[in-house]
Amino acid sequence: MLKVGLTGGIGAGKSEVSRLLVECGAVLIDADRIAREVVAPGTPGLAAVVETFGADVLGPDGGLDRPKLGSIVFADPEKLAALNAIVHPLVGARSRELEQAAAEDAVVVHDVPLLTENGLAPLYDLVVVVDAAPETQLDRLVRLRGMTEEDARARMAAQATREQRLEIADIVVDNDVPLEDLRRRVREVWADLSRRAHTPPERSEHTQE
């Protein structure tokens, strides 16, 4: 099994890269999706969030009002840290369960938005960073996700810098390119990951590309 950490700044297009890797045959463990599951209605995770942030973060249906919670935590590093202290251990436990269920020869891609920020690179055999210029990220967040520029900038500022992400990268995927170029690059990356997955550990290479 090859354990791959996939990360990138908000709006960099990491989700598209993970989708393309799944098309190639990767087993995807999506930390964002798991993070939503562990705070679903009726879970201990949601109860802990409400205890910390108050019932105002709940929507009319009793579920978490994610935009409202986001507007609170992304403007306050201490509140963001408090939320992460609740959610991250739950996400980690569920991720390990899913990883253990994968085939022995699988390429398991962990899609982890805050991999850099939380110092998680050592948990993986290698790290793939999806890279885009900050101007591209901002444009996508405002134009495609409907965020205000202020909210988009706050969310970007709450994450690691572009330089910090690139420092931990073993493989970089440039996503300031047309979709077909991105598809071609992901196929190249998949060929590399597949080769590494079937290379004995003592002979595998861990080099930056």
TAUR-V952345 format. One record per residue. RES is the residue in one small letter. PSI is psi in whole degrees, -180 to 180 (* if undefined). D_CENTER is the distance of its C-alpha to the mean C-alpha in Angstrom with 1 decimal. Layout:
RES/PSI/D_CENTER
RES/PSI/D_CENTER
This chain:
m/136/19.9
l/121/17.5
k/117/14.2
v/130/11.6
g/124/8.5
l/126/6.4
t/174/5.0
g/156/6.8
g/159/8.4
i/131/8.8
g/2/11.1
a/-17/10.7
g/24/10.4
k/-37/7.3
s/-37/8.1
e/-40/11.6
v/-42/11.0
s/-39/9.5
r/-42/12.5
l/-37/14.8
l/-38/13.9
v/-40/14.7
e/-35/17.9
c/-22/18.8
g/5/18.6
a/151/15.3
v/118/14.5
l/132/11.0
i/106/9.5
d/108/6.9
a/-36/6.0
d/-44/6.4
r/-43/9.5
i/-37/10.7
a/-33/10.5
r/-38/12.8
e/-39/14.9
v/-8/15.7
v/25/17.0
a/159/18.9
p/135/22.7
g/-3/24.7
t/154/22.0
p/-31/22.6
g/-45/19.2
l/-40/20.5
a/-40/23.8
a/-38/22.4
v/-45/20.6
v/-39/23.9
e/-35/25.8
t/-41/23.9
f/-8/23.6
g/161/26.5
a/-12/27.2
d/-16/26.7
v/4/23.0
l/144/24.0
g/178/24.8
p/-27/28.2
d/2/27.0
g/-4/26.0
g/172/22.3
l/129/19.8
d/89/20.3
r/-43/16.7
p/-39/17.9
k/-45/20.5
l/-41/18.5
g/-41/16.0
s/-26/19.2
i/-52/20.3
v/-32/17.6
f/-9/16.3
a/-2/19.9
d/106/20.5
p/-36/18.7
e/-40/20.7
k/-36/19.8
l/-42/16.1
a/-37/16.7
a/-41/18.7
l/-44/16.1
n/-35/13.6
a/-26/16.6
i/-49/17.0
v/-41/13.7
h/-44/12.0
p/-36/15.1
l/-41/15.1
v/-42/11.6
g/-42/12.5
a/-44/15.8
r/-37/14.8
s/-41/12.3
r/-38/15.4
e/-46/17.6
l/-38/15.8
e/-42/15.7
q/-22/19.4
a/-9/20.2
a/158/19.2
a/155/22.1
e/-29/23.2
d/16/22.8
a/153/19.4
v/108/16.5
v/116/13.7
v/116/10.2
h/109/7.5
d/105/4.2
v/102/2.7
p/-40/2.5
l/32/6.0
l/-46/6.9
t/-49/9.7
e/-35/10.9
n/10/11.4
g/39/13.0
l/-3/11.3
a/-39/12.2
p/-13/15.5
l/-13/14.1
y/157/13.5
d/-34/16.2
l/163/14.5
v/130/11.5
v/125/10.8
v/125/9.9
v/121/10.1
d/138/12.7
a/152/14.6
a/147/17.4
p/-35/17.0
e/-36/19.7
t/-44/17.8
q/-48/14.8
l/-45/17.4
d/-44/19.4
r/-41/16.7
l/-40/15.8
v/-46/19.5
r/-40/20.8
l/-32/18.4
r/-7/16.9
g/18/20.1
m/154/19.1
t/157/21.8
e/-37/21.7
e/-46/22.0
d/-42/19.1
a/-45/16.8
r/-37/18.1
a/-42/17.6
r/-39/13.9
m/-40/13.6
a/-25/16.0
a/-11/14.1
q/174/11.4
a/160/12.3
t/164/14.7
r/-43/14.4
e/-40/16.9
q/-39/15.0
r/-44/12.0
l/-28/14.7
e/-31/16.6
i/2/14.4
a/133/13.9
d/-35/16.0
i/134/15.4
v/132/14.7
v/113/14.3
d/120/16.1
n/31/15.2
d/42/18.2
v/164/20.2
p/157/21.6
l/-40/19.9
e/-37/22.4
d/-37/21.8
l/-43/18.0
r/-43/19.1
r/-43/21.5
r/-41/19.1
v/-37/16.7
r/-38/19.8
e/-44/20.8
v/-42/17.6
w/-41/18.0
a/-40/21.6
d/-45/20.7
l/-41/18.3
s/-41/21.0
r/-45/23.6
r/-37/21.9
a/-26/21.3
h/16/25.1
t/129/26.2
p/141/27.7
p/-38/25.7
e/-15/28.7
r/-5/28.7
s/151/25.1
e/145/24.1
h/75/21.2
t/152/21.7
q/139/19.8
e/*/20.1
